[in-house]
Amino acid sequence: MLMPVDAILFDLDDTLIVDEAVSKEALASTAKKASMACGADAIRLAKDVHRIGSGLWREGPCHPYTKGIGISFHECLWGRFEGDASELTALRNWAVRYRVEVFATALAEQELPDEDLAEKLSEHFSFERRRLQRLMPDAVETLVRLKATHQVALLTNGAPDLQREKIASSGLGSYFDAIAVSGERGVGKPKPEIFEMLLSDLGVSADRAVMVGNSLERDIAGAINAKLAAAIWIQVPGSEERAEVIPHHTIRGLHEIPAIVAWM
């Protein structure tokens, strides 16, 4: 017999707020600006920035930290990474040059070297990425319905200030009974410790909690590692990944969640 569910834990990026698509839109806008400024091939530039940015991110000195905490290369292009922790200080200092280098290299590959323009493109991407941020469909409605009968919490990987900025701009912060950000807790999904920390904050046992997220590798595997009652995978086109893990439920929209937990 299944135990009743007391708490629903949500991922943030591409679960409650749009992430991958917004980053692509911001990059397309930036590539268009480059095309207007110097005649660069916008489509090629966007592809090259993705390739160059992800490559430099993987090869960079902060990669062990960014991978462990869950900071993507896209986020390194616009996050401020504020804080006194040595890891954040190192990332903040590295990212300043990284952002310009990504766009400078992409321009140079089209034989259009321009360091000043690269800096302007970096600034434009940061501006657009913040301006275009939006909620996933049915995010507010789903949280309102669930909060009436359950505790609702947020479990997100990422840099402390950047994830807190996203939460504030989303307007969703008041719906959560507790929030855990990997950069604040020192450990990230899929490690079970961060799930255990958040469940302790809620006063809820793992077998009475459910995780909802778009990442098989982090959200679903993490929920299973932490022995939660169920892991619900929301399929978001463009953010899929391969992982040898099977979710308990698969959904296409947040509006499906209340019916699932009602039967548990």
PyRosetta script that sets phi, psi and omega in degrees:
from pyrosetta import init, pose_from_sequence

init()
pose = pose_from_sequence("MLMPVDAILFDLDDTLIVDEAVSKEALASTAKKASMACGADAIRLAKDVHRIGSGLWREGPCHPYTKGIGISFHECLWGRFEGDASELTALRNWAVRYRVEVFATALAEQELPDEDLAEKLSEHFSFERRRLQRLMPDAVETLVRLKATHQVALLTNGAPDLQREKIASSGLGSYFDAIAVSGERGVGKPKPEIFEMLLSDLGVSADRAVMVGNSLERDIAGAINAKLAAAIWIQVPGSEERAEVIPHHTIRGLHEIPAIVAWM")
pose.set_psi(1, 132.7)
pose.set_omega(1, -179.2)
pose.set_phi(2, -75.0)
pose.set_psi(2, 143.5)
pose.set_omega(2, 175.4)
pose.set_phi(3, -79.0)
pose.set_psi(3, 147.6)
pose.set_omega(3, 176.0)
pose.set_phi(4, -65.5)
pose.set_psi(4, 152.1)
pose.set_omega(4, -178.4)
pose.set_phi(5, -91.5)
pose.set_psi(5, 127.6)
pose.set_omega(5, 178.2)
pose.set_phi(6, -100.8)
pose.set_psi(6, -27.9)
pose.set_omega(6, -174.6)
pose.set_phi(7, -141.4)
pose.set_psi(7, 143.7)
pose.set_omega(7, 173.8)
pose.set_phi(8, -118.0)
pose.set_psi(8, 122.8)
pose.set_omega(8, 178.4)
pose.set_phi(9, -99.1)
pose.set_psi(9, 133.5)
pose.set_omega(9, -179.6)
pose.set_phi(10, -116.0)
pose.set_psi(10, 139.8)
pose.set_omega(10, 164.0)
pose.set_phi(11, -73.6)
pose.set_psi(11, 167.3)
pose.set_omega(11, 179.9)
pose.set_phi(12, -104.3)
pose.set_psi(12, -65.5)
pose.set_omega(12, -172.9)
pose.set_phi(13, -70.1)
pose.set_psi(13, 125.4)
pose.set_omega(13, -177.9)
pose.set_phi(14, 61.1)
pose.set_psi(14, 22.0)
pose.set_omega(14, 169.9)
pose.set_phi(15, -123.8)
pose.set_psi(15, -55.1)
pose.set_omega(15, 176.2)
pose.set_phi(16, -105.6)
pose.set_psi(16, -30.0)
pose.set_omega(16, 174.6)
pose.set_phi(17, -124.6)
pose.set_psi(17, 151.1)
pose.set_omega(17, 180.0)
pose.set_phi(18, -75.2)
pose.set_psi(18, 132.4)
pose.set_omega(18, -177.3)
pose.set_phi(19, -121.7)
pose.set_psi(19, -67.9)
pose.set_omega(19, -173.9)
pose.set_phi(20, -59.4)
pose.set_psi(20, -46.3)
pose.set_omega(20, -178.2)
pose.set_phi(21, -64.4)
pose.set_psi(21, -38.1)
pose.set_omega(21, 179.5)
pose.set_phi(22, -66.3)
pose.set_psi(22, -40.5)
pose.set_omega(22, 177.5)
pose.set_phi(23, -62.0)
pose.set_psi(23, -41.0)
pose.set_omega(23, 178.4)
pose.set_phi(24, -65.8)
pose.set_psi(24, -38.3)
pose.set_omega(24, 178.1)
pose.set_phi(25, -66.5)
pose.set_psi(25, -41.4)
pose.set_omega(25, 178.3)
pose.set_phi(26, -64.7)
pose.set_psi(26, -37.5)
pose.set_omega(26, 179.2)
pose.set_phi(27, -70.0)
pose.set_psi(27, -38.3)
pose.set_omega(27, 177.5)
pose.set_phi(28, -63.5)
pose.set_psi(28, -40.3)
pose.set_omega(28, 177.3)
pose.set_phi(29, -63.8)
pose.set_psi(29, -39.2)
pose.set_omega(29, -179.9)
pose.set_phi(30, -68.4)
pose.set_psi(30, -40.0)
pose.set_omega(30, 178.3)
pose.set_phi(31, -65.3)
pose.set_psi(31, -36.6)
pose.set_omega(31, 177.2)
pose.set_phi(32, -64.8)
pose.set_psi(32, -39.2)
pose.set_omega(32, 178.2)
pose.set_phi(33, -63.0)
pose.set_psi(33, -40.2)
pose.set_omega(33, 177.9)
pose.set_phi(34, -64.6)
pose.set_psi(34, -38.7)
pose.set_omega(34, 178.6)
pose.set_phi(35, -62.9)
pose.set_psi(35, -42.5)
pose.set_omega(35, 179.7)
pose.set_phi(36, -69.5)
pose.set_psi(36, -32.6)
pose.set_omega(36, -175.6)
pose.set_phi(37, -79.4)
pose.set_psi(37, -37.3)
pose.set_omega(37, -173.3)
pose.set_phi(38, -141.8)
pose.set_psi(38, 7.0)
pose.set_omega(38, 178.0)
pose.set_phi(39, 81.8)
pose.set_psi(39, 15.4)
pose.set_omega(39, 179.6)
pose.set_phi(40, -64.1)
pose.set_psi(40, 149.4)
pose.set_omega(40, 174.0)
pose.set_phi(41, -73.0)
pose.set_psi(41, 109.9)
pose.set_omega(41, -172.6)
pose.set_phi(42, -64.4)
pose.set_psi(42, -43.5)
pose.set_omega(42, -178.8)
pose.set_phi(43, -63.5)
pose.set_psi(43, -44.4)
pose.set_omega(43, 179.0)
pose.set_phi(44, -64.7)
pose.set_psi(44, -42.0)
pose.set_omega(44, -178.1)
pose.set_phi(45, -60.6)
pose.set_psi(45, -44.1)
pose.set_omega(45, -179.8)
pose.set_phi(46, -60.9)
pose.set_psi(46, -42.9)
pose.set_omega(46, 178.9)
pose.set_phi(47, -65.9)
pose.set_psi(47, -40.7)
pose.set_omega(47, -178.9)
pose.set_phi(48, -67.4)
pose.set_psi(48, -38.7)
pose.set_omega(48, 178.6)
pose.set_phi(49, -62.0)
pose.set_psi(49, -41.1)
pose.set_omega(49, 178.2)
pose.set_phi(50, -62.1)
pose.set_psi(50, -46.3)
pose.set_omega(50, -178.7)
pose.set_phi(51, -67.2)
pose.set_psi(51, -48.0)
pose.set_omega(51, -178.2)
pose.set_phi(52, -67.3)
pose.set_psi(52, -44.7)
pose.set_omega(52, -178.5)
pose.set_phi(53, -62.0)
pose.set_psi(53, -45.4)
pose.set_omega(53, -179.9)
pose.set_phi(54, -68.0)
pose.set_psi(54, -34.3)
pose.set_omega(54, 178.6)
pose.set_phi(55, -67.3)
pose.set_psi(55, -47.9)
pose.set_omega(55, 178.8)
pose.set_phi(56, -65.2)
pose.set_psi(56, -33.7)
pose.set_omega(56, 177.3)
pose.set_phi(57, -63.0)
pose.set_psi(57, -46.2)
pose.set_omega(57, -179.9)
pose.set_phi(58, -66.5)
pose.set_psi(58, -34.0)
pose.set_omega(58, -176.6)
pose.set_phi(59, -87.8)
pose.set_psi(59, -10.9)
pose.set_omega(59, -174.2)
pose.set_phi(60, -70.8)
pose.set_psi(60, 159.4)
pose.set_omega(60, -178.1)
pose.set_phi(61, -67.4)
pose.set_psi(61, -17.7)
pose.set_omega(61, -177.9)
pose.set_phi(62, -96.7)
pose.set_psi(62, 3.4)
pose.set_omega(62, -174.1)
pose.set_phi(63, -58.6)
pose.set_psi(63, -42.5)
pose.set_omega(63, 178.5)
pose.set_phi(64, -56.8)
pose.set_psi(64, -39.0)
pose.set_omega(64, 179.2)
pose.set_phi(65, -72.0)
pose.set_psi(65, -48.4)
pose.set_omega(65, -177.1)
pose.set_phi(66, -63.6)
pose.set_psi(66, -37.7)
pose.set_omega(66, 178.7)
pose.set_phi(67, -69.3)
pose.set_psi(67, -42.8)
pose.set_omega(67, -178.1)
pose.set_phi(68, -66.9)
pose.set_psi(68, -37.7)
pose.set_omega(68, -178.9)
pose.set_phi(69, -86.5)
pose.set_psi(69, -22.3)
pose.set_omega(69, 178.6)
pose.set_phi(70, 92.6)
pose.set_psi(70, 46.4)
pose.set_omega(70, 176.9)
pose.set_phi(71, -106.6)
pose.set_psi(71, 115.8)
pose.set_omega(71, -175.4)
pose.set_phi(72, -79.2)
pose.set_psi(72, 167.4)
pose.set_omega(72, 178.0)
pose.set_phi(73, -66.1)
pose.set_psi(73, -33.4)
pose.set_omega(73, 176.7)
pose.set_phi(74, -59.9)
pose.set_psi(74, -40.8)
pose.set_omega(74, -178.9)
pose.set_phi(75, -68.8)
pose.set_psi(75, -29.7)
pose.set_omega(75, 176.0)
pose.set_phi(76, -67.6)
pose.set_psi(76, -17.1)
pose.set_omega(76, 178.0)
pose.set_phi(77, -83.6)
pose.set_psi(77, -12.3)
pose.set_omega(77, -178.2)
pose.set_phi(78, -142.4)
pose.set_psi(78, -9.1)
pose.set_omega(78, 179.3)
pose.set_phi(79, -73.7)
pose.set_psi(79, 148.0)
pose.set_omega(79, 178.4)
pose.set_phi(80, -88.3)
pose.set_psi(80, -29.1)
pose.set_omega(80, 177.3)
pose.set_phi(81, 55.7)
pose.set_psi(81, 53.7)
pose.set_omega(81, 179.2)
pose.set_phi(82, -77.8)
pose.set_psi(82, 151.4)
pose.set_omega(82, 178.8)
pose.set_phi(83, 138.5)
pose.set_psi(83, 160.1)
pose.set_omega(83, -176.2)
pose.set_phi(84, -93.2)
pose.set_psi(84, -10.4)
pose.set_omega(84, -179.2)
pose.set_phi(85, -60.1)
pose.set_psi(85, 142.6)
pose.set_omega(85, -176.7)
pose.set_phi(86, -59.3)
pose.set_psi(86, -36.7)
pose.set_omega(86, 179.9)
pose.set_phi(87, -65.9)
pose.set_psi(87, -39.7)
pose.set_omega(87, 179.2)
pose.set_phi(88, -70.4)
pose.set_psi(88, -38.7)
pose.set_omega(88, 177.8)
pose.set_phi(89, -61.6)
pose.set_psi(89, -44.7)
pose.set_omega(89, 179.3)
pose.set_phi(90, -64.3)
pose.set_psi(90, -42.1)
pose.set_omega(90, 179.9)
pose.set_phi(91, -66.7)
pose.set_psi(91, -41.5)
pose.set_omega(91, -180.0)
pose.set_phi(92, -61.9)
pose.set_psi(92, -44.7)
pose.set_omega(92, -179.7)
pose.set_phi(93, -67.4)
pose.set_psi(93, -39.6)
pose.set_omega(93, 180.0)
pose.set_phi(94, -69.4)
pose.set_psi(94, -39.4)
pose.set_omega(94, -174.9)
pose.set_phi(95, -65.1)
pose.set_psi(95, -30.3)
pose.set_omega(95, 179.7)
pose.set_phi(96, -56.9)
pose.set_psi(96, -47.4)
pose.set_omega(96, 179.8)
pose.set_phi(97, -77.9)
pose.set_psi(97, -36.9)
pose.set_omega(97, -178.8)
pose.set_phi(98, -55.5)
pose.set_psi(98, -46.3)
pose.set_omega(98, -176.7)
pose.set_phi(99, -60.1)
pose.set_psi(99, -45.6)
pose.set_omega(99, -179.6)
pose.set_phi(100, -69.5)
pose.set_psi(100, -39.7)
pose.set_omega(100, -178.8)
pose.set_phi(101, -62.3)
pose.set_psi(101, -38.1)
pose.set_omega(101, 179.7)
pose.set_phi(102, -60.3)
pose.set_psi(102, -50.6)
pose.set_omega(102, -177.9)
pose.set_phi(103, -72.9)
pose.set_psi(103, -35.0)
pose.set_omega(103, 178.0)
pose.set_phi(104, -63.4)
pose.set_psi(104, -41.3)
pose.set_omega(104, 179.7)
pose.set_phi(105, -67.8)
pose.set_psi(105, -40.2)
pose.set_omega(105, 178.9)
pose.set_phi(106, -63.9)
pose.set_psi(106, -39.8)
pose.set_omega(106, 176.9)
pose.set_phi(107, -66.8)
pose.set_psi(107, -42.2)
pose.set_omega(107, -178.6)
pose.set_phi(108, -63.0)
pose.set_psi(108, -33.2)
pose.set_omega(108, 179.2)
pose.set_phi(109, -67.7)
pose.set_psi(109, -18.1)
pose.set_omega(109, 173.5)
pose.set_phi(110, -101.3)
pose.set_psi(110, 15.3)
pose.set_omega(110, -179.3)
pose.set_phi(111, 57.6)
pose.set_psi(111, 41.9)
pose.set_omega(111, 178.1)
pose.set_phi(112, -130.4)
pose.set_psi(112, 55.3)
pose.set_omega(112, -176.4)
pose.set_phi(113, -63.5)
pose.set_psi(113, 129.7)
pose.set_omega(113, -178.8)
pose.set_phi(114, -163.5)
pose.set_psi(114, 96.3)
pose.set_omega(114, -177.7)
pose.set_phi(115, -64.3)
pose.set_psi(115, -39.7)
pose.set_omega(115, 179.8)
pose.set_phi(116, -64.6)
pose.set_psi(116, -43.0)
pose.set_omega(116, 178.5)
pose.set_phi(117, -65.4)
pose.set_psi(117, -38.5)
pose.set_omega(117, 178.4)
pose.set_phi(118, -59.0)
pose.set_psi(118, -41.0)
pose.set_omega(118, 178.2)
pose.set_phi(119, -65.4)
pose.set_psi(119, -40.5)
pose.set_omega(119, 178.9)
pose.set_phi(120, -66.3)
pose.set_psi(120, -38.0)
pose.set_omega(120, 178.2)
pose.set_phi(121, -66.1)
pose.set_psi(121, -39.1)
pose.set_omega(121, 177.0)
pose.set_phi(122, -60.1)
pose.set_psi(122, -44.8)
pose.set_omega(122, 179.4)
pose.set_phi(123, -66.1)
pose.set_psi(123, -38.2)
pose.set_omega(123, 179.9)
pose.set_phi(124, -64.8)
pose.set_psi(124, -42.5)
pose.set_omega(124, 179.1)
pose.set_phi(125, -60.8)
pose.set_psi(125, -45.4)
pose.set_omega(125, 180.0)
pose.set_phi(126, -59.3)
pose.set_psi(126, -43.5)
pose.set_omega(126, -180.0)
pose.set_phi(127, -63.6)
pose.set_psi(127, -49.1)
pose.set_omega(127, -177.4)
pose.set_phi(128, -65.8)
pose.set_psi(128, -37.9)
pose.set_omega(128, -179.4)
pose.set_phi(129, -62.1)
pose.set_psi(129, -36.1)
pose.set_omega(129, 177.3)
pose.set_phi(130, -76.3)
pose.set_psi(130, -40.6)
pose.set_omega(130, -177.1)
pose.set_phi(131, -65.3)
pose.set_psi(131, -35.8)
pose.set_omega(131, -173.6)
pose.set_phi(132, -86.1)
pose.set_psi(132, -6.4)
pose.set_omega(132, -177.0)
pose.set_phi(133, -56.6)
pose.set_psi(133, 135.8)
pose.set_omega(133, -179.5)
pose.set_phi(134, -151.4)
pose.set_psi(134, 166.8)
pose.set_omega(134, -179.2)
pose.set_phi(135, -82.0)
pose.set_psi(135, 155.2)
pose.set_omega(135, 168.7)
pose.set_phi(136, -70.6)
pose.set_psi(136, 152.1)
pose.set_omega(136, 178.4)
pose.set_phi(137, -56.9)
pose.set_psi(137, 137.9)
pose.set_omega(137, 175.8)
pose.set_phi(138, 68.5)
pose.set_psi(138, 14.4)
pose.set_omega(138, -177.8)
pose.set_phi(139, -61.6)
pose.set_psi(139, -52.8)
pose.set_omega(139, -177.6)
pose.set_phi(140, -64.9)
pose.set_psi(140, -47.2)
pose.set_omega(140, -177.5)
pose.set_phi(141, -59.7)
pose.set_psi(141, -40.8)
pose.set_omega(141, -179.3)
pose.set_phi(142, -68.2)
pose.set_psi(142, -43.5)
pose.set_omega(142, 179.3)
pose.set_phi(143, -64.2)
pose.set_psi(143, -38.5)
pose.set_omega(143, 178.5)
pose.set_phi(144, -62.1)
pose.set_psi(144, -45.3)
pose.set_omega(144, -179.0)
pose.set_phi(145, -64.9)
pose.set_psi(145, -44.5)
pose.set_omega(145, -176.7)
pose.set_phi(146, -70.9)
pose.set_psi(146, -36.9)
pose.set_omega(146, -177.0)
pose.set_phi(147, -67.0)
pose.set_psi(147, -20.9)
pose.set_omega(147, 178.8)
pose.set_phi(148, -69.2)
pose.set_psi(148, -22.3)
pose.set_omega(148, -175.2)
pose.set_phi(149, -128.8)
pose.set_psi(149, -9.6)
pose.set_omega(149, -175.8)
pose.set_phi(150, -139.0)
pose.set_psi(150, 162.4)
pose.set_omega(150, 165.1)
pose.set_phi(151, -78.2)
pose.set_psi(151, 142.5)
pose.set_omega(151, -179.1)
pose.set_phi(152, -125.2)
pose.set_psi(152, 132.2)
pose.set_omega(152, -177.1)
pose.set_phi(153, -136.4)
pose.set_psi(153, 161.8)
pose.set_omega(153, -179.9)
pose.set_phi(154, -116.7)
pose.set_psi(154, 131.8)
pose.set_omega(154, 178.5)
pose.set_phi(155, -130.2)
pose.set_psi(155, 104.4)
pose.set_omega(155, -172.5)
pose.set_phi(156, -130.1)
pose.set_psi(156, 138.2)
pose.set_omega(156, 171.6)
pose.set_phi(157, -82.6)
pose.set_psi(157, 148.5)
pose.set_omega(157, 174.3)
pose.set_phi(158, 141.9)
pose.set_psi(158, 176.1)
pose.set_omega(158, 178.5)
pose.set_phi(159, -69.0)
pose.set_psi(159, 141.7)
pose.set_omega(159, -176.9)
pose.set_phi(160, -53.1)
pose.set_psi(160, -54.5)
pose.set_omega(160, -174.8)
pose.set_phi(161, -68.8)
pose.set_psi(161, -35.9)
pose.set_omega(161, -177.6)
pose.set_phi(162, -69.9)
pose.set_psi(162, -43.9)
pose.set_omega(162, 179.0)
pose.set_phi(163, -67.6)
pose.set_psi(163, -37.5)
pose.set_omega(163, 177.1)
pose.set_phi(164, -66.5)
pose.set_psi(164, -34.9)
pose.set_omega(164, 176.3)
pose.set_phi(165, -64.2)
pose.set_psi(165, -43.1)
pose.set_omega(165, 178.8)
pose.set_phi(166, -63.1)
pose.set_psi(166, -43.5)
pose.set_omega(166, -179.8)
pose.set_phi(167, -61.8)
pose.set_psi(167, -44.6)
pose.set_omega(167, -179.2)
pose.set_phi(168, -63.6)
pose.set_psi(168, -44.8)
pose.set_omega(168, -178.1)
pose.set_phi(169, -70.0)
pose.set_psi(169, -25.8)
pose.set_omega(169, 180.0)
pose.set_phi(170, -74.1)
pose.set_psi(170, -26.1)
pose.set_omega(170, -176.2)
pose.set_phi(171, 77.0)
pose.set_psi(171, 11.9)
pose.set_omega(171, -175.7)
pose.set_phi(172, -94.3)
pose.set_psi(172, -8.3)
pose.set_omega(172, -172.2)
pose.set_phi(173, -53.4)
pose.set_psi(173, -36.4)
pose.set_omega(173, -175.7)
pose.set_phi(174, -71.0)
pose.set_psi(174, -12.9)
pose.set_omega(174, -178.6)
pose.set_phi(175, -82.3)
pose.set_psi(175, -13.2)
pose.set_omega(175, -173.3)
pose.set_phi(176, -98.1)
pose.set_psi(176, 135.1)
pose.set_omega(176, 175.2)
pose.set_phi(177, -80.3)
pose.set_psi(177, -21.0)
pose.set_omega(177, 176.5)
pose.set_phi(178, -160.4)
pose.set_psi(178, 152.8)
pose.set_omega(178, -179.3)
pose.set_phi(179, -134.5)
pose.set_psi(179, 135.0)
pose.set_omega(179, 174.5)
pose.set_phi(180, -126.9)
pose.set_psi(180, 120.8)
pose.set_omega(180, 177.2)
pose.set_phi(181, -110.2)
pose.set_psi(181, 127.9)
pose.set_omega(181, -174.4)
pose.set_phi(182, -55.6)
pose.set_psi(182, -40.3)
pose.set_omega(182, -179.3)
pose.set_phi(183, -64.7)
pose.set_psi(183, -22.3)
pose.set_omega(183, 177.4)
pose.set_phi(184, -88.9)
pose.set_psi(184, -27.2)
pose.set_omega(184, -176.4)
pose.set_phi(185, -94.6)
pose.set_psi(185, -13.7)
pose.set_omega(185, 178.5)
pose.set_phi(186, 80.8)
pose.set_psi(186, 7.9)
pose.set_omega(186, 178.5)
pose.set_phi(187, -153.4)
pose.set_psi(187, 147.6)
pose.set_omega(187, -176.9)
pose.set_phi(188, -125.2)
pose.set_psi(188, 166.2)
pose.set_omega(188, 172.1)
pose.set_phi(189, -60.8)
pose.set_psi(189, 141.8)
pose.set_omega(189, 16.2)
pose.set_phi(190, -96.1)
pose.set_psi(190, 13.1)
pose.set_omega(190, -179.2)
pose.set_phi(191, -64.7)
pose.set_psi(191, 135.4)
pose.set_omega(191, -175.6)
pose.set_phi(192, -66.7)
pose.set_psi(192, -21.5)
pose.set_omega(192, -175.6)
pose.set_phi(193, -58.5)
pose.set_psi(193, -38.3)
pose.set_omega(193, -177.2)
pose.set_phi(194, -73.0)
pose.set_psi(194, -30.8)
pose.set_omega(194, 173.7)
pose.set_phi(195, -65.2)
pose.set_psi(195, -43.9)
pose.set_omega(195, -179.0)
pose.set_phi(196, -63.1)
pose.set_psi(196, -38.9)
pose.set_omega(196, 178.2)
pose.set_phi(197, -62.0)
pose.set_psi(197, -46.1)
pose.set_omega(197, -178.0)
pose.set_phi(198, -68.0)
pose.set_psi(198, -41.1)
pose.set_omega(198, 178.3)
pose.set_phi(199, -64.0)
pose.set_psi(199, -34.9)
pose.set_omega(199, 176.2)
pose.set_phi(200, -64.3)
pose.set_psi(200, -40.4)
pose.set_omega(200, 176.7)
pose.set_phi(201, -59.3)
pose.set_psi(201, -37.2)
pose.set_omega(201, -177.5)
pose.set_phi(202, -82.9)
pose.set_psi(202, -20.6)
pose.set_omega(202, -174.4)
pose.set_phi(203, 72.6)
pose.set_psi(203, 35.1)
pose.set_omega(203, -176.4)
pose.set_phi(204, -123.3)
pose.set_psi(204, 139.3)
pose.set_omega(204, 177.3)
pose.set_phi(205, -81.2)
pose.set_psi(205, 155.7)
pose.set_omega(205, -176.1)
pose.set_phi(206, -58.9)
pose.set_psi(206, -36.2)
pose.set_omega(206, -176.7)
pose.set_phi(207, -76.5)
pose.set_psi(207, 3.3)
pose.set_omega(207, 176.3)
pose.set_phi(208, -124.1)
pose.set_psi(208, 25.5)
pose.set_omega(208, 179.9)
pose.set_phi(209, -132.4)
pose.set_psi(209, 151.9)
pose.set_omega(209, -179.7)
pose.set_phi(210, -126.6)
pose.set_psi(210, 142.3)
pose.set_omega(210, 176.4)
pose.set_phi(211, -110.2)
pose.set_psi(211, 137.1)
pose.set_omega(211, 175.8)
pose.set_phi(212, -121.8)
pose.set_psi(212, 126.0)
pose.set_omega(212, 179.2)
pose.set_phi(213, -165.7)
pose.set_psi(213, 164.8)
pose.set_omega(213, -177.5)
pose.set_phi(214, -93.9)
pose.set_psi(214, -11.8)
pose.set_omega(214, -175.4)
pose.set_phi(215, -100.4)
pose.set_psi(215, 115.7)
pose.set_omega(215, 175.3)
pose.set_phi(216, -63.4)
pose.set_psi(216, -42.2)
pose.set_omega(216, -174.6)
pose.set_phi(217, -68.2)
pose.set_psi(217, -36.7)
pose.set_omega(217, -175.0)
pose.set_phi(218, -104.9)
pose.set_psi(218, -55.3)
pose.set_omega(218, -175.1)
pose.set_phi(219, -73.0)
pose.set_psi(219, -51.2)
pose.set_omega(219, -174.9)
pose.set_phi(220, -73.9)
pose.set_psi(220, -48.8)
pose.set_omega(220, 177.7)
pose.set_phi(221, -60.8)
pose.set_psi(221, -38.9)
pose.set_omega(221, 179.7)
pose.set_phi(222, -64.7)
pose.set_psi(222, -42.0)
pose.set_omega(222, 179.2)
pose.set_phi(223, -63.7)
pose.set_psi(223, -39.0)
pose.set_omega(223, 178.4)
pose.set_phi(224, -68.9)
pose.set_psi(224, -41.6)
pose.set_omega(224, 177.3)
pose.set_phi(225, -58.3)
pose.set_psi(225, -38.3)
pose.set_omega(225, -177.3)
pose.set_phi(226, -86.0)
pose.set_psi(226, 0.2)
pose.set_omega(226, 176.3)
pose.set_phi(227, 63.2)
pose.set_psi(227, 40.4)
pose.set_omega(227, 174.7)
pose.set_phi(228, -70.4)
pose.set_psi(228, 161.8)
pose.set_omega(228, -178.2)
pose.set_phi(229, -62.6)
pose.set_psi(229, -35.4)
pose.set_omega(229, -179.6)
pose.set_phi(230, -160.4)
pose.set_psi(230, 152.0)
pose.set_omega(230, 175.3)
pose.set_phi(231, -121.5)
pose.set_psi(231, 119.1)
pose.set_omega(231, -178.1)
pose.set_phi(232, -105.9)
pose.set_psi(232, 119.2)
pose.set_omega(232, -178.0)
pose.set_phi(233, -98.4)
pose.set_psi(233, 121.7)
pose.set_omega(233, 174.5)
pose.set_phi(234, -95.8)
pose.set_psi(234, 118.0)
pose.set_omega(234, -179.5)
pose.set_phi(235, -79.2)
pose.set_psi(235, 117.2)
pose.set_omega(235, -179.7)
pose.set_phi(236, -118.9)
pose.set_psi(236, 112.4)
pose.set_omega(236, -179.3)
pose.set_phi(237, -54.3)
pose.set_psi(237, 129.2)
pose.set_omega(237, 179.3)
pose.set_phi(238, 99.3)
pose.set_psi(238, -15.7)
pose.set_omega(238, -180.0)
pose.set_phi(239, -118.5)
pose.set_psi(239, 12.1)
pose.set_omega(239, 179.9)
pose.set_phi(240, -68.7)
pose.set_psi(240, 157.9)
pose.set_omega(240, 177.6)
pose.set_phi(241, -149.8)
pose.set_psi(241, 159.6)
pose.set_omega(241, 177.4)
pose.set_phi(242, -90.3)
pose.set_psi(242, 134.1)
pose.set_omega(242, 176.8)
pose.set_phi(243, -159.9)
pose.set_psi(243, 140.9)
pose.set_omega(243, -179.3)
pose.set_phi(244, -85.2)
pose.set_psi(244, 67.1)
pose.set_omega(244, 179.5)
pose.set_phi(245, -145.8)
pose.set_psi(245, 142.5)
pose.set_omega(245, -177.0)
pose.set_phi(246, -115.2)
pose.set_psi(246, 118.1)
pose.set_omega(246, 178.8)
pose.set_phi(247, -70.6)
pose.set_psi(247, 157.6)
pose.set_omega(247, 176.2)
pose.set_phi(248, -72.6)
pose.set_psi(248, -33.3)
pose.set_omega(248, 178.6)
pose.set_phi(249, -141.0)
pose.set_psi(249, 146.8)
pose.set_omega(249, 175.6)
pose.set_phi(250, -123.6)
pose.set_psi(250, 130.1)
pose.set_omega(250, -178.9)
pose.set_phi(251, -129.1)
pose.set_psi(251, 163.2)
pose.set_omega(251, 176.3)
pose.set_phi(252, -109.3)
pose.set_psi(252, -12.3)
pose.set_omega(252, -179.2)
pose.set_phi(253, -152.5)
pose.set_psi(253, 152.8)
pose.set_omega(253, -177.8)
pose.set_phi(254, -63.5)
pose.set_psi(254, -28.0)
pose.set_omega(254, -177.9)
pose.set_phi(255, -62.3)
pose.set_psi(255, -15.1)
pose.set_omega(255, -179.3)
pose.set_phi(256, -80.5)
pose.set_psi(256, -16.2)
pose.set_omega(256, -171.4)
pose.set_phi(257, -66.9)
pose.set_psi(257, -47.2)
pose.set_omega(257, -177.6)
pose.set_phi(258, -54.6)
pose.set_psi(258, -39.5)
pose.set_omega(258, -180.0)
pose.set_phi(259, -67.1)
pose.set_psi(259, -35.3)
pose.set_omega(259, 179.8)
pose.set_phi(260, -66.9)
pose.set_psi(260, -50.0)
pose.set_omega(260, -176.2)
pose.set_phi(261, -71.3)
pose.set_psi(261, -23.5)
pose.set_omega(261, 179.2)
pose.set_phi(262, -66.2)
pose.set_psi(262, -25.5)
pose.set_omega(262, -178.0)
pose.set_phi(263, -96.1)
pose.set_psi(263, 4.6)
pose.set_omega(263, -178.9)
pose.set_phi(264, -95.6)
pose.dump_pdb("model.pdb")
